[in-house]
Amino acid sequence: MKEKSKTLVKIIPLGGLEQIGMNITAIEYEDTIIVVDCGLAFPEDEMLGIDLVIPDVTYLKENADKVKGLVVTHGHEDHIGAIPYIEKELGMPIYATKLTMGLIDNKLKEHNILSKVKRKIVKHGQIINLGCFRIEFIRTNHSIADAAALAIYTPQGIIIHTGDFKVDYTPVFGEMIDLPRFGELGKKGVLALMADSTNVERPGYTQSEKTVGKTFDNLFADNKDHRIIIATFASNVDRVQQIINSAYKYGRKVVIEGRSMVNIIQTASELGYINIPDNTLIEIERIKDYPDEQIVLITTGSQGENMAALSRIAASIHNKIAIKPGDVVIFSSTPIPGNEKAVFKVINELEMKGAHVIFQDTHVSGHACKEELKLMYALTKPQYAIPVHGEYRHLKRHAELAVEMGIPKDNVKILSTGDVLEIGTDRFKVTGKVPAQGILVDGLGVGDVGNIVLRDRQHLSQNGLIIVVVTLEKESNQIVAGPDIVSRGFVYVRESETLMDDCREVVQEALDNCLRKGVADWSKIKSGIKDSLGEFLWKRTKRSPMILPIITEV
């Protein structure tokens, strides 16, 4: 048998751990790095004004000559959303299955870089060579078609990355997960398993996507006399297929609304991943040509997102659809943790307008529950377990499950984003850290808003702003005009004239103080004003607004 190489493989997660979203992992051996997935995350509440968060790829830029390619497991935003931003910096060739690549192409087109990026469509079961790695794409099931797990053949052994997966014995489109292949790899010997942790806390098995189809059929039968509006994830093409099947069966016309939904369904339809019977889809403008009971509207906004179609309809600011009493609105999703408030706000608005909202039993997850994860361990029998895709609690539960499945405790590692894990048949150790903070995107600015700007935004949003304007004479530094006080988001000036007058006196005193001491340095004068006024306002109001002194000279 060929002797194993002395160099170790490095696994470096640059995102996707201790969070749901922004999945990206680098796997390195000598002069080869491959990148698995390249997703984005949506901003947390305290990231005021931020549109999205993309991974920090400083490490990949520093080692750009080693990066041989990007392999993508499936087409969800948290796995492909950051590709255009990262490709502008790295220009990696991309390898993905057909539907996944179709969705990536849409993104590259939007950013005008489609022609600059090398892309190759890979079939399930196919193996590609990148540097010293061979990567095999294995069919899996997920809430988007064409998902794949990756078997990465390295000089130290086989690493299996499941991507997001579930075991669906009766998928709506395509075939079931290739369990025999995982078993064959298990017989060969698997060095490490990097498996999806999203649903590890849920016992049992995830239900088949087909069960949702039956629920829809029943709902359509129960609501024959009403217009039906269904909100779901744009990327869940199989879900949309089942809604269309029920609509066709009950003689209804289908309208698709929401930009991301329209784009994805168009791509899926062109590539043959969704089958829409003739004369079923109609344009939104034609809704008025049909009675309500012949219409189904499929829309984005199942997570209560502010500008998504359903939220606009609920708030009566959609220019083509208005809720009527008797409309049946079905939420075919569960709220992602953190979105509950937004979802219930939309449900309340819809109910107030007379709609009947249904949100039970109309969704199944795309992620493996406990028993399916155990099956994956039983088939692959890995030497090491590296839980991925999940918040810390998910990773911890997953680590416990791996130990339950007979993997020694020392062979299970919960990594943090940015860890460098060195792995070989007789070594499994975190040996360093690389930058992996996440880069904030605000409008067209990528990375120009950092922690300091965010801290300022929080400060402004919580405490408001006070601007102090003073004009000094050039040579003598005598006060010519001011100090004037302008308040924004701190107090309503007209009702707080005494407070403003007192502020003026405090600033005047601080200025006199500085000038008496002969301080000519503006930055010192400014910090004197800030300190005095800040202290005074805290004593008087127990608030600390941002204070911005502006000095001009004449």
C-alpha positions in Angstrom: 0.0 0.0 0.0 1.2 3.5 -0.9 2.6 5.3 2.1 0.6 8.3 3.4 2.2 11.6 2.8 3.9 13.4 5.7 2.3 16.8 4.9 -1.1 17.4 6.6 -4.3 18.6 5.1 -5.6 21.9 6.5 -9.3 22.6 6.9 -10.1 26.3 7.3 -13.7 27.4 7.8 -14.0 31.0 6.7 -17.7 31.2 7.6 -20.8 29.1 8.4 -19.8 28.1 12.0 -21.5 29.5 15.0 -24.1 31.1 12.6 -26.6 29.9 10.0 -25.4 31.3 6.7 -22.2 32.5 5.0 -20.9 29.0 4.4 -17.4 28.8 3.0 -14.5 26.4 3.8 -11.0 26.3 2.4 -9.2 22.9 2.2 -5.5 23.1 1.6 -2.6 20.7 1.0 0.8 22.0 0.0 0.3 24.1 -3.1 -3.5 23.3 -3.6 -6.4 25.1 -2.0 -10.0 24.4 -3.0 -12.9 26.4 -1.7 -16.2 24.7 -0.8 -19.2 27.1 -1.2 -19.2 30.8 -0.9 -22.4 32.1 0.7 -23.6 35.3 2.4 -25.3 36.0 5.7 -28.1 38.4 6.4 -27.4 41.2 8.9 -28.1 40.9 12.6 -30.4 43.5 14.2 -27.5 45.5 15.5 -25.9 45.9 12.1 -27.8 49.0 11.3 -28.3 49.8 7.6 -26.2 46.8 6.5 -27.6 44.9 3.5 -25.6 41.7 3.7 -22.5 40.1 5.1 -19.9 38.3 3.0 -16.9 36.2 4.0 -13.5 37.7 4.7 -11.2 36.0 2.1 -7.9 37.7 3.1 -6.3 34.3 3.6 -7.3 33.2 0.1 -6.1 36.5 -1.4 -2.7 36.0 0.3 -2.5 32.5 -1.2 -4.2 33.2 -4.5 -1.7 31.2 -6.5 -2.7 28.1 -4.6 -6.5 28.5 -5.1 -7.5 26.0 -7.8 -11.2 26.4 -7.8 -14.6 26.8 -6.0 -16.8 23.7 -5.7 -20.4 24.4 -4.8 -22.8 22.0 -3.1 -26.2 23.7 -4.0 -27.8 26.9 -5.0 -29.0 28.6 -1.8 -28.0 32.2 -1.0 -26.1 31.1 2.1 -23.9 29.0 -0.2 -23.7 31.0 -3.4 -24.7 34.6 -2.5 -21.2 36.0 -2.0 -19.7 34.5 -5.2 -19.8 37.6 -7.4 -18.1 39.7 -4.7 -15.4 37.1 -4.1 -14.9 36.3 -7.8 -14.1 40.0 -8.4 -11.1 39.6 -6.1 -10.0 36.0 -6.8 -11.4 34.9 -10.2 -11.6 31.2 -9.3 -13.0 28.6 -11.7 -16.4 27.4 -10.5 -17.6 23.8 -10.5 -21.3 23.0 -9.7 -24.3 21.0 -10.9 -26.6 22.3 -13.6 -29.3 24.1 -11.6 -26.8 25.5 -9.1 -24.7 26.9 -12.0 -27.8 28.4 -13.6 -28.4 30.4 -10.4 -24.8 31.3 -10.0 -24.8 32.6 -13.7 -27.7 34.9 -12.8 -25.6 36.5 -10.0 -22.5 36.9 -12.2 -24.7 38.5 -14.9 -26.1 41.0 -12.4 -22.5 42.0 -11.5 -21.4 42.0 -15.2 -18.6 39.5 -14.7 -20.2 36.4 -16.4 -17.6 36.3 -19.2 -14.7 36.7 -16.8 -15.3 33.6 -14.8 -14.5 30.1 -15.9 -17.4 27.7 -15.1 -17.9 24.0 -15.5 -21.1 22.0 -14.9 -20.5 18.7 -13.1 -22.9 15.8 -13.0 -23.6 13.6 -9.9 -21.1 10.8 -9.8 -18.5 12.8 -11.8 -15.0 13.4 -10.5 -12.9 16.5 -11.1 -9.2 17.0 -10.5 -8.1 20.3 -8.8 -4.4 20.4 -8.0 -3.6 17.3 -5.9 -7.3 16.8 -4.9 -9.9 14.7 -6.7 -13.5 15.8 -5.9 -16.5 13.6 -6.5 -20.0 15.0 -6.6 -22.5 12.7 -4.8 -26.3 13.1 -5.2 -28.2 14.3 -2.1 -31.7 15.6 -1.4 -32.4 19.1 -0.1 -35.0 21.8 -0.4 -33.5 22.8 -3.7 -32.9 20.4 -6.6 -29.4 19.3 -7.7 -27.8 19.4 -4.3 -24.6 17.4 -3.9 -22.2 16.2 -1.2 -18.5 16.2 -2.0 -16.1 13.4 -1.5 -12.7 15.1 -1.5 -9.8 12.6 -2.1 -6.7 14.1 -0.5 -3.2 12.6 0.0 -4.2 11.9 3.6 -7.5 10.2 2.9 -11.1 11.0 1.9 -12.9 14.0 3.4 -16.7 13.9 2.9 -18.6 17.3 3.0 -22.3 16.6 3.0 -23.4 20.2 2.1 -27.0 20.8 3.3 -28.8 17.5 3.0 -31.7 15.3 4.0 -32.7 11.7 3.1 -35.8 11.9 0.9 -36.9 8.5 -0.3 -39.6 10.1 -2.5 -38.2 13.3 -3.9 -40.4 15.5 -6.1 -37.7 16.0 -8.7 -34.8 13.7 -9.6 -33.6 10.6 -7.6 -33.1 9.9 -4.0 -29.8 10.5 -2.2 -27.1 8.1 -3.3 -26.8 6.2 0.0 -25.0 3.2 -1.5 -22.1 5.5 -2.6 -21.7 6.8 1.0 -21.6 3.2 2.1 -18.9 2.3 -0.5 -16.8 5.3 0.6 -17.2 4.1 4.2 -15.8 0.7 3.2 -12.8 2.4 1.5 -12.2 4.4 4.7 -13.2 8.0 5.4 -10.8 10.3 7.1 -13.3 12.9 8.1 -17.0 13.7 7.8 -18.1 17.4 7.7 -21.9 17.1 8.1 -24.8 19.5 8.2 -25.9 20.4 11.8 -28.9 22.6 11.2 -31.6 20.1 12.4 -29.4 18.0 14.8 -31.7 19.0 17.7 -34.8 17.5 16.1 -35.4 13.8 16.8 -36.5 11.3 14.2 -36.5 11.8 10.4 -37.3 14.8 8.2 -40.5 14.2 6.2 -40.4 13.9 2.5 -41.1 17.0 0.4 -44.0 14.9 -1.2 -46.0 15.1 2.1 -46.4 18.9 1.5 -48.0 18.2 -1.9 -50.7 16.2 -0.2 -51.3 19.0 2.3 -51.6 21.5 -0.6 -54.1 19.2 -2.3 -56.3 19.1 0.8 -56.1 22.9 1.3 -57.0 23.5 -2.4 -60.0 21.2 -2.0 -61.1 22.9 1.3 -60.9 26.5 -0.2 -62.4 26.1 -3.6 -64.3 29.4 -3.4 -61.4 31.6 -2.3 -58.3 33.2 -3.9 -55.2 31.4 -2.6 -51.9 33.2 -1.9 -48.9 31.1 -0.9 -45.6 32.5 0.4 -42.6 30.2 0.3 -38.8 30.4 -0.3 -38.0 31.4 -3.8 -35.3 28.7 -4.1 -37.6 25.8 -3.2 -38.4 24.9 -6.8 -39.9 21.5 -5.7 -42.4 23.3 -3.4 -43.4 25.6 -6.3 -43.8 22.6 -8.6 -46.2 21.0 -6.1 -48.3 24.2 -5.8 -48.5 24.3 -9.6 -49.5 20.6 -9.7 -52.4 21.3 -7.2 -53.4 24.5 -9.1 -53.5 22.7 -12.4 -55.5 19.8 -10.8 -58.1 22.3 -9.5 -58.2 24.4 -12.7 -56.5 27.5 -11.3 -54.2 30.0 -13.0 -50.9 30.7 -11.3 -49.2 34.1 -10.8 -45.6 34.2 -9.6 -44.7 37.4 -7.8 -41.4 38.7 -6.2 -38.2 39.3 -8.1 -36.1 36.4 -6.7 -39.0 34.0 -7.2 -39.5 35.1 -10.9 -35.8 34.8 -11.6 -35.3 31.3 -10.0 -38.5 29.8 -11.5 -37.4 31.2 -15.0 -34.0 29.6 -14.6 -35.4 26.3 -13.3 -37.9 26.2 -16.1 -35.3 26.9 -18.8 -33.1 24.1 -17.4 -35.9 21.6 -17.1 -36.1 21.4 -13.3 -39.8 22.4 -13.1 -42.6 21.4 -15.3 -45.3 24.0 -15.8 -48.4 22.9 -17.9 -49.3 25.1 -20.8 -51.6 28.0 -20.1 -51.2 27.7 -16.3 -48.9 30.7 -15.7 -50.4 34.1 -16.2 -48.9 37.6 -15.9 -49.9 39.6 -12.8 -51.7 42.2 -14.9 -54.2 39.5 -16.0 -55.5 38.6 -12.5 -58.5 40.8 -13.1 -59.6 38.7 -16.1 -60.3 35.7 -13.8 -62.6 35.2 -10.8 -60.8 34.9 -7.4 -61.5 31.2 -7.0 -59.4 30.5 -10.2 -56.3 32.3 -9.0 -53.2 31.1 -7.0 -50.5 33.6 -6.2 -47.1 32.3 -5.3 -45.0 34.9 -3.7 -41.8 35.7 -1.8 -41.9 37.1 1.8 -42.5 34.0 3.9 -39.9 35.3 6.4 -41.6 38.7 6.8 -38.8 40.5 4.9 -39.6 44.2 4.6 -39.6 44.7 0.9 -40.7 41.2 -0.2 -43.9 41.0 -2.2 -46.1 39.5 0.7 -45.0 42.2 3.2 -45.9 44.9 0.6 -49.3 43.3 -0.1 -50.0 43.0 3.7 -49.0 46.7 4.2 -51.2 47.8 1.2 -48.3 49.2 -0.7 -48.2 46.7 -3.5 -49.2 48.4 -6.7 -51.0 45.3 -8.3 -52.4 43.1 -5.5 -54.7 44.1 -2.6 -55.9 41.7 0.1 -59.7 41.1 0.1 -61.7 39.6 2.9 -61.9 35.8 2.3 -58.4 35.5 0.7 -56.6 32.4 2.0 -52.9 33.1 2.7 -50.6 30.0 3.3 -47.2 30.4 4.8 -45.2 27.4 3.4 -42.2 27.8 5.6 -41.2 28.1 9.2 -39.7 31.3 10.5 -35.9 31.3 10.6 -34.8 32.0 14.2 -34.8 35.8 14.7 -37.5 36.4 12.0 -40.5 35.4 14.2 -41.5 39.0 15.0 -41.5 40.1 11.4 -43.5 37.1 10.3 -46.2 37.6 12.9 -46.4 41.2 12.1 -47.3 40.3 8.5 -49.7 37.7 9.6 -51.5 40.2 11.9 -51.7 42.7 9.1 -53.2 40.1 6.7 -55.7 38.9 9.3 -56.8 42.6 10.0 -57.6 42.9 6.3 -59.9 39.9 6.4 -57.6 37.2 5.1 -57.5 33.7 6.6 -53.9 32.7 7.3 -52.7 29.1 7.5 -49.1 28.3 8.6 -49.2 24.8 10.1 -48.1 21.6 8.3 -47.4 23.3 5.0 -43.6 23.0 5.2 -41.0 20.4 5.6 -37.3 21.0 6.3 -34.5 20.5 3.8 -32.1 19.4 6.6 -31.4 16.0 8.1 -32.8 15.3 11.6 -31.0 13.1 14.2 -31.7 9.7 12.7 -30.6 10.7 9.2 -27.3 12.1 10.6 -26.8 8.8 12.5 -27.4 7.0 9.2 -24.7 9.2 7.5 -22.2 8.2 10.3 -23.2 4.5 10.1 -22.5 4.5 6.4 -19.3 6.5 6.2 -17.7 5.4 9.5 -15.3 8.4 9.6 -12.2 8.5 11.7 -12.9 12.2 12.6 -16.1 14.2 12.9 -16.2 18.0 12.1 -19.7 19.4 12.6 -20.5 22.3 10.2 -23.4 24.6 9.3 -24.9 25.8 12.5 -24.8 27.9 15.6 -22.7 26.7 18.6 -25.6 24.8 20.2 -26.1 22.9 17.0 -22.4 22.1 16.6 -22.3 20.9 20.3 -25.4 18.6 19.9 -23.8 17.3 16.7 -20.5 16.5 18.4 -22.4 14.6 21.1 -24.2 12.6 18.4 -20.9 11.7 16.8 -19.6 10.4 20.1 -22.8 8.4 20.5 -22.1 6.9 17.1 -18.8 5.5 18.4 -16.3 8.2 17.4 -13.8 8.8 20.2 -14.3 12.1 21.9 -10.8 13.3 20.9 -11.6 12.7 17.3 -14.5 15.2 17.3 -13.8 18.9 16.9 -16.1 21.9 17.2 -14.3 24.6 15.1 -14.7 28.4 15.2 -14.7 30.4 12.0 -11.1 31.1 11.1 -9.6 28.1 12.8 -6.9 26.2 10.9 -7.4 22.5 11.6 -4.5 20.2 10.6 -5.6 16.7 9.8 -3.9 13.4 9.0 -4.3 9.8 10.0 -2.5 10.4 13.3 -3.0 14.1 13.8 -6.2 16.2 14.4 -5.3 19.6 15.9 -6.2 23.3 15.6 -2.8 25.0 14.9 -3.7 28.6 14.1 -6.2 31.2 13.1 -6.8 33.3 10.0 -8.9 36.5 9.6 -12.5 35.6 9.1 -14.6 38.4 10.6 -17.2 38.8 7.8 -17.3 41.9 5.6 -20.3 44.2 5.7 -22.0 45.3 2.4 -23.9 48.5 2.6 -25.4 49.6 -0.8 -22.5 49.6 -3.2 -19.9 49.8 -0.5 -18.1 46.6 0.3 -16.1 46.6 3.5 -16.2 50.4 3.9 -18.5 50.1 7.0 -16.6 48.5 9.9 -17.1 48.1 13.6 -16.3 51.8 14.3 -18.9 53.1 11.8 -21.5 50.5 13.2 -20.7 51.7 16.7 -21.4 55.3 15.6 -24.7 54.3 14.0 -25.8 52.5 17.1 -24.8 55.5 19.2 -26.7 57.8 16.9 -29.8 55.5 16.8 -29.9 55.2 20.6 -28.9 58.7 21.8 -29.1 61.2 19.0 -26.6 63.9 18.0 -25.7 67.4 19.2 -23.7 69.7 17.0 -21.8 72.6 18.4 -20.9 75.3 15.9 -18.3 78.0 16.9 -16.5 80.6 14.7 -13.1 81.9 15.9 -11.1 84.8 14.6 -8.0 83.7 12.8 -5.1 85.3 14.6 -6.5 86.0 18.1 -8.7 82.9 18.4 -11.4 85.1 19.8 -15.1 83.9 19.5 -16.7 85.8 16.6 -20.0 83.8 16.5 -21.6 81.1 18.5 -21.6 78.8 20.2 -24.7 77.5 18.4 -26.3 74.2 19.4 -28.1 72.0 16.9 -29.9 68.9 18.2 -31.0 65.9 16.1 -32.7 62.9 17.7 -31.7 64.0 21.2 -34.5 66.4 22.4 -37.1 68.5 20.7 -35.4 71.9 20.7 -38.6 74.0 20.9 -39.7 72.3 24.1 -36.2 72.3 25.7 -35.0 75.9 25.3 -33.7 76.1 28.9 -31.7 72.9 28.4 -30.2 74.4 25.1 -29.4 77.7 26.8 -27.6 75.8 29.6 -25.7 73.8 27.0 -24.6 77.0 25.3 -23.3 78.3 28.7 -21.4 75.1 29.4 -19.8 75.3 25.9 -19.0 79.0 26.4 -17.3 78.2 29.7 -15.3 75.4 28.2 -14.2 77.7 25.3 -13.3 80.5 27.6 -11.3 78.1 29.7 -9.3 76.9 26.7 -8.7 80.4 25.4 -7.6 81.6 28.8 -5.0 78.9 28.9 -3.9 79.9 25.4 -4.9 76.6 23.8 -4.7 77.1 20.1 -4.9 73.4 19.0 -8.4 72.8 17.6 -8.5 69.1 18.5 -7.9 70.0 22.1 -10.6 72.7 22.1 -13.0 70.2 20.5 -12.3 67.5 23.1 -12.7 70.2 25.9 -16.1 71.0 24.5 -17.0 67.3 24.2 -16.0 66.5 27.7 -17.7 69.4 29.4 -20.9 69.1 27.5 -21.0 65.3 27.7 -20.6 65.4 31.5 -23.3 68.2 31.9 -25.8 66.3 29.7 -25.3 63.0 31.5 -25.9 64.8 34.8 -29.0 66.6 33.6 -30.6 63.9 31.3 -28.8 60.6 32.0 -28.3 60.4 28.2 -25.1 60.6 26.2 -25.7 61.8 22.7 -22.9 61.9 20.1 -21.4 65.4 20.4 -19.9 66.9 17.2 -18.0 70.2 17.7 -17.4 72.2 14.4 -15.0 75.1 14.5 -14.5 77.5 11.6 -12.3 80.5 11.5 -12.6 83.9 9.8 
